Amino acid sequence: MSKPIVLLLLVLLAGQSFAQNYKGEFSRLLIKKDTAAQWQLLQNWQQANPTDAELFVAYFNYYFRASRQEMVRLSDSGSGNSSLSIADSTGAQVGYLSDGFDYDSAILEKAFQYIDKGINTYITRLDMRLGKIYALGQVESYERFTSEIVTAIEMSNQLKSQWTWADNKKVEDPEKFFLSTVQDYVVQLYNAGDDQLNRMRTIAQTVLKYYPRHVESLSNLAITYGLQGDYDKALKSLLQAEKIMPRDVIVLNNIATMYERKGDKLNAIKYFELTAKLGDKEIRNEAVKKLKELKN
């Protein structure tokens, strides 16, 4: 009776090894940028194992890269060392040329179709969800970017943070990792400009629905209100964050700033003094500078 079981195990192991070979070969071809060979490999892979989780990821990578087109952009301001300034006949600077990317929307949608199949089939695979969110951020599709983050937060709650990664390996300290990644995405929205404040707020409120003691989200929520001039709502979130982490200098500094903007000099001084006492050298120096301004 044991022989059939042993043979079955050998077959399963052989299948797993075969799938790993496809994945490894696809990664090698990505590095070589051999798109013709990538496509042929994907066809062979699909015939051999059409529901392989890594196949969905490979198709997503194939189409996402295929959608990306290099281009030269003309802008009013430079963007680092890659920018080349342009001057008119008088020598006056009129703009900058810089390298960038544009994306073919039809090809890009094929990438999203494949990763959606993977996400719907393997609901615990966090790498698939984050890959899609990353791509949406790259193409600056911030409405969809935000929607996918919110969906991921809600799914994290349903799964009790039991996320897996590539090859279905468990994510180490999944809740911490997931919330840290969400915070990175919020920072990306913040850097994209003030028109993203409502999206930042949506993400913060969704996180707080399931993780009410998440200090970063309380701070994010406060920032969205503060930048829109609603200092009372900003302070409500920040003072709640202070109760959870009373020695967090970022929270203390933000409280001081909101009181300052509100015109409450006494409380602003109180919290800038706490910031100066607990912060590192750079934060302390800025807090001391603020204190001198307020006391004079």
C-alpha positions as CSV (number, residue, x, y, z in Angstrom):
1,M,0.0,0.0,0.0
2,S,2.9,2.4,0.6
3,K,4.2,2.3,-3.0
4,P,1.4,4.3,-4.7
5,I,1.7,7.0,-2.0
6,V,5.5,7.2,-2.5
7,L,5.0,7.5,-6.3
8,L,2.3,10.2,-5.8
9,L,4.7,12.2,-3.6
10,L,7.4,11.8,-6.2
11,V,5.1,13.2,-8.9
12,L,4.0,16.1,-6.7
13,L,7.6,17.0,-5.9
14,A,8.5,16.8,-9.6
15,G,5.7,19.1,-10.4
16,Q,6.8,21.6,-7.8
17,S,10.4,21.4,-9.1
18,F,9.1,22.0,-12.6
19,A,7.2,25.1,-11.5
20,Q,10.3,26.4,-9.8
21,N,12.3,25.9,-13.0
22,Y,9.8,28.0,-15.0
23,K,9.9,30.8,-12.4
24,G,13.7,30.8,-12.3
25,E,14.0,30.8,-16.1
26,F,11.5,33.6,-16.4
27,S,13.5,35.7,-13.9
28,R,16.6,35.1,-15.9
29,L,14.9,36.1,-19.1
30,L,13.5,39.3,-17.4
31,I,17.1,40.3,-16.6
32,K,18.2,39.6,-20.2
33,K,15.1,41.6,-21.5
34,D,14.5,38.8,-24.0
35,T,10.7,39.4,-24.5
36,A,10.4,36.8,-27.3
37,A,11.8,34.0,-25.1
38,Q,9.7,35.3,-22.1
39,W,6.5,34.9,-24.2
40,Q,7.4,31.4,-25.4
41,L,8.2,30.4,-21.8
42,L,4.8,31.8,-20.6
43,Q,3.0,29.7,-23.2
44,N,4.8,26.5,-22.2
45,W,4.3,27.3,-18.6
46,Q,0.5,27.9,-19.1
47,Q,0.2,24.6,-20.9
48,A,2.0,22.7,-18.1
49,N,0.4,24.4,-15.1
50,P,-2.3,27.0,-16.0
51,T,-3.3,27.8,-12.4
52,D,0.2,28.1,-10.9
53,A,0.3,31.2,-8.7
54,E,3.7,32.2,-9.9
55,L,2.5,32.1,-13.5
56,F,0.0,34.9,-12.8
57,V,2.8,37.0,-11.3
58,A,5.0,36.3,-14.3
59,Y,2.3,37.4,-16.8
60,F,1.7,40.5,-14.7
61,N,5.5,41.4,-14.8
62,Y,5.6,40.6,-18.5
63,Y,2.7,42.9,-19.5
64,F,3.7,45.7,-17.0
65,R,7.1,45.9,-18.4
66,A,5.8,45.7,-22.0
67,S,3.4,48.6,-21.2
68,R,6.3,50.9,-20.1
69,Q,7.7,53.2,-22.7
70,E,10.7,55.5,-22.3
71,M,10.2,59.1,-23.1
72,V,11.8,62.5,-22.7
73,R,9.8,65.1,-20.7
74,L,9.9,68.9,-20.8
75,S,9.1,70.5,-17.5
76,D,9.4,73.9,-15.7
77,S,11.6,72.5,-12.9
78,G,14.5,70.0,-12.7
79,S,14.3,66.6,-11.1
80,G,17.8,65.6,-10.0
81,N,20.9,64.7,-11.9
82,S,19.0,63.3,-14.9
83,S,17.6,66.7,-15.8
84,L,19.1,68.8,-18.6
85,S,18.4,72.5,-18.5
86,I,17.3,74.3,-21.7
87,A,18.1,78.0,-22.4
88,D,16.8,80.3,-25.1
89,S,18.9,82.4,-27.4
90,T,19.5,85.0,-24.7
91,G,20.8,82.4,-22.2
92,A,17.7,82.5,-20.0
93,Q,16.7,79.1,-18.6
94,V,13.3,78.1,-20.0
95,G,12.9,74.5,-18.9
96,Y,14.3,71.1,-18.3
97,L,14.5,67.8,-20.2
98,S,14.4,64.6,-18.2
99,D,14.0,60.9,-18.8
100,G,10.7,59.4,-17.8
101,F,8.2,56.7,-18.6
102,D,4.7,56.6,-20.2
103,Y,2.5,53.5,-20.2
104,D,0.3,51.9,-22.8
105,S,-3.0,51.7,-21.1
106,A,-4.3,48.6,-23.2
107,I,-1.2,46.6,-22.4
108,L,-1.2,47.7,-18.8
109,E,-4.8,46.5,-18.4
110,K,-3.7,43.1,-19.5
111,A,-1.2,43.1,-16.6
112,F,-3.9,44.0,-14.2
113,Q,-6.2,41.3,-15.6
114,Y,-3.7,38.6,-14.9
115,I,-2.8,39.8,-11.4
116,D,-6.5,40.1,-10.6
117,K,-6.9,36.4,-11.5
118,G,-4.0,35.6,-9.2
119,I,-5.4,37.7,-6.3
120,N,-8.9,36.2,-6.7
121,T,-7.5,32.7,-6.8
122,Y,-4.9,33.0,-4.1
123,I,-6.5,35.5,-1.7
124,T,-3.7,35.3,0.9
125,R,-0.9,36.3,-1.5
126,L,0.1,39.8,-0.3
127,D,2.9,40.1,-2.9
128,M,0.3,40.1,-5.7
129,R,-1.8,42.8,-4.1
130,L,1.2,45.0,-3.3
131,G,2.5,44.4,-6.9
132,K,-0.7,45.8,-8.3
133,I,-0.7,48.7,-5.9
134,Y,2.9,49.5,-6.7
135,A,2.1,49.5,-10.5
136,L,-0.9,51.8,-9.9
137,G,1.3,54.2,-8.0
138,Q,3.9,54.2,-10.8
139,V,1.3,55.2,-13.4
140,E,-0.2,57.7,-10.9
141,S,-3.6,56.2,-11.0
142,Y,-4.3,57.4,-7.5
143,E,-8.0,56.7,-7.3
144,R,-7.5,53.0,-8.1
145,F,-4.3,53.0,-6.0
146,T,-6.3,54.1,-2.9
147,S,-9.2,51.7,-3.6
148,E,-6.8,48.8,-3.8
149,I,-5.1,49.8,-0.5
150,V,-8.5,50.0,1.2
151,T,-9.5,46.6,-0.2
152,A,-6.2,45.1,1.1
153,I,-6.8,46.6,4.6
154,E,-10.2,45.1,4.7
155,M,-8.9,41.7,3.5
156,S,-6.1,41.9,6.1
157,N,-8.8,42.1,8.8
158,Q,-10.7,39.2,7.3
159,L,-7.6,37.1,7.1
160,K,-6.4,38.2,10.6
161,S,-3.2,39.3,8.9
162,Q,-2.3,35.7,7.9
163,W,-0.6,36.8,4.6
164,T,1.7,34.7,2.4
165,W,4.3,35.8,-0.1
166,A,5.9,34.3,-3.2
167,D,5.9,30.5,-3.3
168,N,3.1,30.7,-0.7
169,K,5.6,31.3,2.1
170,K,4.3,32.9,5.3
171,V,5.1,36.6,5.8
172,E,7.1,37.2,8.9
173,D,5.3,39.5,11.5
174,P,2.6,40.1,8.9
175,E,0.6,42.8,10.7
176,K,3.6,45.0,11.3
177,F,4.9,44.4,7.7
178,F,1.5,45.2,6.2
179,L,0.8,48.3,8.1
180,S,4.4,49.6,7.5
181,T,3.8,49.1,3.7
182,V,0.5,50.9,3.9
183,Q,2.3,53.8,5.6
184,D,4.8,54.0,2.8
185,Y,1.9,54.3,0.3
186,V,0.4,57.1,2.4
187,V,3.7,58.9,2.2
188,Q,3.6,58.5,-1.6
189,L,0.2,60.1,-1.7
190,Y,1.4,62.9,0.5
191,N,4.3,63.6,-1.8
192,A,2.0,63.6,-4.8
193,G,0.4,66.9,-3.5
194,D,-2.5,68.4,-1.6
195,D,-5.2,67.0,-3.9
196,Q,-4.5,63.6,-2.4
197,L,-5.5,64.6,1.2
198,N,-8.9,63.0,1.0
199,R,-7.4,59.8,-0.3
200,M,-4.9,59.8,2.6
201,R,-7.8,60.4,5.0
202,T,-9.8,57.5,3.5
203,I,-6.8,55.1,4.0
204,A,-6.2,56.4,7.6
205,Q,-9.8,56.0,8.6
206,T,-9.9,52.5,7.1
207,V,-6.8,51.4,9.1
208,L,-8.2,52.9,12.3
209,K,-11.5,51.0,11.8
210,Y,-9.5,47.8,12.4
211,Y,-6.4,49.1,14.2
212,P,-7.7,52.0,16.4
213,R,-4.3,52.3,18.2
214,H,-2.3,52.7,15.0
215,V,-0.4,55.9,15.8
216,E,0.9,56.5,12.3
217,S,-2.7,56.5,11.0
218,L,-3.9,58.9,13.7
219,S,-1.1,61.2,12.7
220,N,-1.9,60.9,9.0
221,L,-5.5,61.7,9.7
222,A,-4.5,64.8,11.7
223,I,-2.2,65.9,8.9
224,T,-5.1,65.8,6.4
225,Y,-7.2,68.0,8.7
226,G,-4.4,70.3,9.6
227,L,-3.4,71.0,6.0
228,Q,-7.0,72.0,5.3
229,G,-7.1,74.3,8.3
230,D,-9.3,72.2,10.6
231,Y,-6.9,72.3,13.6
232,D,-9.5,71.1,16.2
233,K,-10.0,67.8,14.3
234,A,-6.3,67.5,13.8
235,L,-5.6,67.9,17.5
236,K,-8.3,65.4,18.4
237,S,-6.5,62.7,16.5
238,L,-3.0,63.8,17.7
239,L,-4.0,63.9,21.4
240,Q,-5.4,60.4,21.0
241,A,-2.1,59.3,19.5
242,E,-0.3,61.0,22.5
243,K,-2.2,58.8,24.9
244,I,-1.0,55.7,23.1
245,M,2.6,56.9,22.7
246,P,3.2,59.8,25.0
247,R,6.9,60.1,24.2
248,D,6.6,60.0,20.4
249,V,8.4,63.2,19.3
250,I,6.7,63.3,15.9
251,V,3.3,63.3,17.6
252,L,4.4,65.9,20.1
253,N,5.9,68.1,17.5
254,N,2.7,67.9,15.4
255,I,0.6,68.8,18.4
256,A,2.8,71.8,19.0
257,T,2.5,72.9,15.4
258,M,-1.3,72.6,15.4
259,Y,-1.6,74.6,18.5
260,E,0.7,77.2,17.0
261,R,-1.4,77.5,13.9
262,K,-4.5,77.7,15.9
263,G,-3.0,80.6,17.8
264,D,-2.9,78.8,21.2
265,K,0.6,80.0,22.2
266,L,0.6,78.5,25.7
267,N,-0.1,74.9,24.5
268,A,2.3,75.4,21.6
269,I,5.1,76.3,24.0
270,K,4.2,73.4,26.2
271,Y,4.5,70.8,23.4
272,F,7.5,72.3,21.7
273,E,9.3,72.1,25.1
274,L,8.4,68.4,25.3
275,T,9.6,68.0,21.8
276,A,12.9,69.7,22.6
277,K,13.3,67.5,25.7
278,L,12.7,64.2,24.0
279,G,13.8,64.7,20.4
280,D,17.2,64.1,18.8
281,K,19.6,66.9,18.0
282,E,17.9,68.0,14.7
283,I,14.4,67.9,16.1
284,R,15.5,69.6,19.4
285,N,17.2,72.5,17.4
286,E,14.0,73.1,15.4
287,A,11.9,73.0,18.6
288,V,14.2,75.5,20.3
289,K,14.0,77.8,17.4
290,K,10.2,77.7,17.5
291,L,10.2,78.3,21.2
292,K,12.3,81.5,20.8
293,E,9.9,82.7,18.2
294,L,6.9,82.1,20.4
295,K,8.4,83.5,23.6
296,N,9.5,86.7,21.8
